[in-house]
Amino acid sequence: MKNLAYLFMTICLLAVFGCATTSELKEVQSDLNQKVEEKLANMDAEISAMRKSVDAMEAMRKGQANAAADLTDLRDNLNQLRGQLEALAANVKKQEQQMDNLLLKINFIENFLEIGPKDISTDNLEKSKLEGDATGTNSSKASAKDRAYSSAYQTFKDGNYSKARTEFQNFLTNYPKSEYSDNAQFWIGECYFFEKKYEQAILEYEKVVKNYPGGSRVAYALLKQGLSFLNLGDKTSSKLLLQQVIKDYPNTNQARIARAKLQEIK
């Protein structure tokens, strides 16, 4: 700007004093125009650079806004995924519980179906009564024992485990060495098991193993001990008992259940 002012003053002085020729004035004017054009060009370049800076800043702002939006979307997706995983875990846990309940039901049905000749049915009671009447013998003692056991077992099947347990205990007190004693002792353990009193169930199952080693309920008692320990969180003891069932009672339903349960334990 100082150079332009200087040229302008020079032109004015030359014009005033009349010392400059026409060619000199043209030359000075041309020089002035050239400098003005250069200055304008520099100003255009500076404006262009400023515009580029503004555009770059705007692009940066947009990029930051897009990045923030992407981050928000990522967080939303992550929360959705976390929710799906939690739902899946809850579903798996529910299915495991359903499998455990199904296994218990299967085991109960197998127990029921494999009661054998030692358990009492209504037909057997009626048959015993008719035979006693036909021979004229007094079968009241046998009938009382049969009725006591049948009543306790029916109470168990009805799901009244507390009452059934008391009835089975009374039966063992009155008939400690009957043909139904090992079954009665086993059902006492089952009453505790279905009440989820697993520690008491383990103790009652142990009485089946120790007091009736030749009975038909030993394999069942060992299996249910293993399941009771598993429900208590003692996987080591559970594995040992399930392995004992497989070893001592191969090719049985109890061994099959034990194998299936061992595969589930990690």
C-alpha positions in Angstrom: 0.0 0.0 0.0 2.9 2.4 0.7 4.3 1.8 -2.8 1.0 2.6 -4.4 0.7 5.8 -2.4 4.2 6.7 -3.4 3.4 6.2 -7.1 0.2 8.1 -6.8 2.1 11.1 -5.2 4.7 10.9 -7.9 2.1 11.1 -10.6 0.5 14.0 -8.9 3.8 15.9 -8.6 4.6 15.3 -12.2 1.3 16.5 -13.3 1.5 19.6 -11.1 5.0 20.6 -12.1 4.6 19.6 -15.7 8.0 18.0 -15.8 6.8 14.6 -17.0 6.2 13.6 -20.6 3.3 11.6 -21.8 5.4 8.5 -22.2 6.6 8.8 -18.7 3.1 9.2 -17.4 2.0 6.1 -19.3 4.9 4.1 -18.0 4.1 5.2 -14.4 0.5 4.4 -14.9 1.4 0.9 -16.4 3.6 0.3 -13.4 0.8 1.3 -11.1 -1.7 -0.9 -12.8 0.7 -3.9 -12.6 1.2 -3.4 -8.9 -2.6 -3.0 -8.3 -3.2 -6.3 -10.2 -0.5 -8.1 -8.2 -2.0 -6.8 -5.0 -5.5 -7.9 -6.1 -4.1 -11.3 -7.1 -2.4 -11.6 -3.7 -5.7 -10.7 -2.0 -7.6 -13.3 -4.1 -5.0 -15.9 -3.1 -5.4 -15.0 0.6 -9.2 -15.1 0.3 -9.0 -18.5 -1.4 -6.7 -19.8 1.3 -9.1 -18.5 3.9 -12.0 -20.2 2.2 -10.0 -23.5 2.1 -9.3 -23.1 5.8 -13.0 -22.5 6.5 -14.0 -25.5 4.3 -11.4 -27.6 6.1 -12.8 -26.6 9.5 -16.3 -27.3 8.3 -15.3 -30.7 7.1 -13.6 -31.4 10.4 -16.7 -30.4 12.3 -18.8 -32.6 10.1 -16.3 -35.4 10.6 -16.5 -35.0 14.3 -20.3 -35.0 14.2 -20.3 -38.2 12.1 -17.8 -39.8 14.5 -20.0 -38.9 17.4 -23.0 -40.3 15.7 -21.1 -43.5 14.8 -20.0 -43.8 18.4 -23.6 -43.4 19.6 -24.7 -46.1 17.1 -21.9 -48.4 18.3 -22.9 -47.9 21.9 -26.6 -48.6 21.0 -25.6 -51.8 19.1 -23.4 -52.8 22.0 -26.2 -52.4 24.5 -28.6 -54.3 22.2 -26.0 -57.1 22.0 -25.5 -57.1 25.7 -29.3 -57.4 26.2 -29.5 -60.3 23.7 -26.6 -62.1 25.5 -28.3 -61.7 28.9 -31.6 -63.0 27.4 -29.7 -65.9 25.9 -28.0 -66.7 29.2 -31.4 -66.5 31.0 -32.9 -68.8 28.4 -30.0 -71.3 28.7 -30.4 -71.3 32.5 -34.1 -71.9 32.1 -33.6 -74.8 29.7 -31.1 -76.3 32.2 -33.6 -76.1 34.9 -36.2 -77.6 32.7 -33.8 -80.4 31.8 -33.1 -81.0 35.5 -36.8 -81.1 36.3 -37.4 -83.5 33.4 -34.6 -85.8 34.6 -36.1 -85.8 38.0 -39.5 -86.7 36.6 -37.9 -89.4 34.5 -36.2 -90.8 37.5 -39.4 -90.7 39.5 -41.3 -92.5 36.7 -38.6 -95.1 36.5 -38.7 -95.6 40.3 -42.5 -96.0 40.0 -42.4 -98.4 37.1 -39.7 -100.6 38.7 -41.2 -100.9 42.1 -41.4 -104.7 41.6 -43.2 -107.3 43.7 -42.1 -105.7 46.9 -44.4 -102.7 46.5 -48.1 -102.9 47.2 -51.1 -102.2 44.9 -54.8 -102.2 45.6 -55.2 -105.4 43.7 -52.6 -107.2 45.9 -54.4 -105.9 49.0 -57.7 -107.3 47.8 -56.1 -110.6 46.7 -54.5 -111.0 50.2 -57.8 -110.3 51.8 -59.7 -112.8 49.7 -57.1 -115.5 50.3 -57.3 -114.9 54.0 -61.1 -115.1 54.0 -61.1 -118.3 51.9 -58.7 -120.1 54.2 -60.3 -118.8 57.3 -56.9 -117.6 58.6 -56.4 -114.4 60.4 -54.5 -112.0 58.1 -55.2 -108.8 60.0 -51.5 -108.2 60.9 -50.3 -108.6 57.3 -53.2 -106.4 56.0 -52.3 -103.7 58.5 -48.7 -103.7 57.4 -49.7 -103.6 53.7 -52.3 -100.9 54.3 -49.7 -98.8 56.2 -47.2 -99.0 53.5 -49.7 -98.4 50.7 -51.2 -95.4 52.5 -47.7 -93.8 53.0 -46.8 -94.4 49.3 -50.1 -92.9 48.1 -49.5 -89.8 50.3 -46.1 -89.5 48.6 -47.6 -89.8 45.2 -50.0 -87.0 46.1 -47.1 -84.7 46.7 -47.6 -84.4 50.5 -44.0 -85.1 51.3 -43.9 -84.0 54.9 -46.8 -86.3 55.8 -45.5 -89.1 53.7 -42.2 -88.9 55.4 -43.8 -89.3 58.8 -45.9 -92.2 57.6 -42.9 -94.0 56.2 -40.9 -93.4 59.4 -43.8 -94.8 61.4 -43.9 -97.8 59.1 -40.2 -98.5 59.8 -40.8 -98.2 63.5 -43.7 -100.6 63.4 -42.2 -103.0 60.8 -38.4 -102.5 60.9 -37.6 -105.8 59.0 -40.4 -106.1 56.5 -40.1 -106.8 52.8 -40.9 -103.1 52.3 -38.4 -101.6 54.7 -35.7 -100.7 52.1 -38.4 -99.1 49.9 -39.8 -97.1 52.8 -36.3 -95.9 53.7 -35.7 -94.9 50.1 -39.0 -92.9 49.9 -38.0 -91.0 53.0 -34.9 -89.8 51.2 -37.1 -88.9 48.2 -39.4 -86.9 50.4 -36.5 -84.7 51.5 -35.1 -84.6 47.9 -38.4 -83.2 46.5 -38.5 -80.7 49.4 -35.0 -79.6 48.2 -33.6 -80.6 51.6 -30.6 -82.2 50.0 -28.4 -82.7 53.0 -31.1 -84.6 54.9 -31.9 -86.6 51.7 -28.2 -87.7 51.4 -28.3 -89.0 55.0 -31.5 -91.0 54.4 -30.2 -92.4 51.1 -27.1 -93.5 53.0 -29.3 -95.6 55.3 -30.6 -97.5 52.3 -27.0 -98.3 51.2 -25.8 -99.4 54.7 -28.9 -101.0 56.1 -30.2 -102.7 53.0 -27.1 -103.5 50.9 -28.8 -106.4 49.1 -32.0 -104.4 48.3 -33.2 -103.2 45.0 -32.9 -99.5 46.0 -29.2 -99.2 46.5 -28.5 -98.1 42.9 -31.2 -95.6 43.1 -30.0 -94.3 46.5 -26.5 -93.8 45.2 -27.7 -92.0 42.1 -29.9 -89.7 44.1 -27.0 -89.0 46.5 -25.0 -87.9 43.5 -27.8 -85.6 42.3 -28.2 -84.2 45.8 -24.5 -83.4 46.1 -24.7 -81.7 42.7 -27.6 -79.6 43.8 -25.6 -78.6 46.8 -22.7 -77.5 44.5 -20.4 -80.3 45.5 -19.4 -81.5 42.0 -16.5 -83.7 43.3 -18.6 -85.8 45.5 -21.4 -86.0 42.9 -18.9 -87.3 40.2 -17.6 -90.0 42.6 -21.1 -91.3 43.3 -22.3 -91.2 39.7 -19.1 -93.0 38.7 -19.8 -95.6 41.4 -23.3 -96.2 40.0 -21.9 -96.7 36.5 -19.2 -99.1 37.8 -21.3 -101.2 40.2 -24.6 -101.2 38.2 -23.7 -101.1 34.5 -26.4 -101.5 31.9 -29.1 -100.1 34.1 -31.3 -97.1 33.9 -29.5 -95.7 36.9 -26.2 -96.0 35.1 -27.7 -94.3 32.0 -28.9 -91.4 34.0 -25.5 -91.2 35.8 -23.6 -91.0 32.4 -25.9 -88.3 31.1 -25.5 -86.3 34.3 -21.7 -86.7 34.2 -21.6 -85.2 30.7 -23.4 -82.1 31.9 -21.0 -81.6 34.9 -17.9 -79.4 33.9 
